């Protein structure tokens, strides 16, 4: 979503697409940290999280929070 005024705390709208390369957080797993979307095929979104590694998220059950970009170091 280029040109969208997202903030790090702004959740994406249900049904809004998440594309590879986007940075997200899992609202139910804050200890996983930020993650970068690796692939998004249908409801299956594969995310590489900072503290949990690669996780497949079912978007039919979880609405990931979209971030502006990578987390600050």
C-alpha positions in Angstrom: 0.0 0.0 0.0 2.2 2.8 -1.1 1.2 6.4 -0.1 -1.0 5.1 2.7 -0.7 7.1 6.0 -0.1 4.1 8.2 1.5 4.4 11.6 3.2 1.6 13.5 0.1 1.2 15.6 -2.4 1.2 12.8 -4.0 -2.2 12.1 -4.7 -3.1 8.5 -8.3 -3.2 7.5 -9.8 -6.7 7.3 -9.6 -7.9 3.8 -6.8 -5.4 2.8 -4.0 -7.3 1.1 -0.6 -7.8 2.7 2.1 -8.1 0.2 5.6 -9.7 0.3 8.1 -7.2 1.8 5.6 -5.6 4.1 6.4 -5.3 7.8 3.8 -6.6 10.3 3.2 -7.6 13.9 1.0 -10.4 15.2 -1.5 -8.8 17.6 -1.7 -12.0 19.7 2.1 -12.6 19.9 3.8 -9.3 20.7 6.9 -11.1 21.9 7.5 -12.3 18.4 8.5 -8.7 17.4 8.2 -7.3 14.0 8.1 -9.6 11.0 8.6 -9.2 7.2 6.1 -10.9 4.9 7.8 -13.5 2.8 4.8 -14.6 0.8 1.0 -14.2 0.8 -1.0 -16.8 -1.1 -4.7 -16.6 -0.3 -5.2 -16.6 3.4 -1.7 -18.1 4.0 0.9 -15.4 4.9 4.4 -16.5 5.7 6.2 -14.1 7.9 9.8 -14.0 9.2 9.5 -12.6 12.7 12.4 -11.2 14.7 12.1 -13.5 17.7 10.0 -16.4 16.3 11.5 -17.1 12.9 9.4 -18.1 9.9 5.7 -18.6 10.8 2.7 -19.3 8.5 -0.2 -17.1 9.6 -3.8 -17.9 8.5 -5.3 -14.5 7.7 -8.8 -15.9 7.9 -8.2 -16.1 11.7 -5.6 -13.4 12.4 -5.5 -9.8 11.2 -1.8 -8.8 11.2 -1.0 -5.2 12.2 0.8 -3.5 9.2 3.8 -1.4 10.1 5.4 1.6 8.2 8.7 -0.3 7.8 11.4 -2.3 9.6 11.7 -1.8 13.3 14.3 0.5 14.7 17.5 -1.3 15.7 
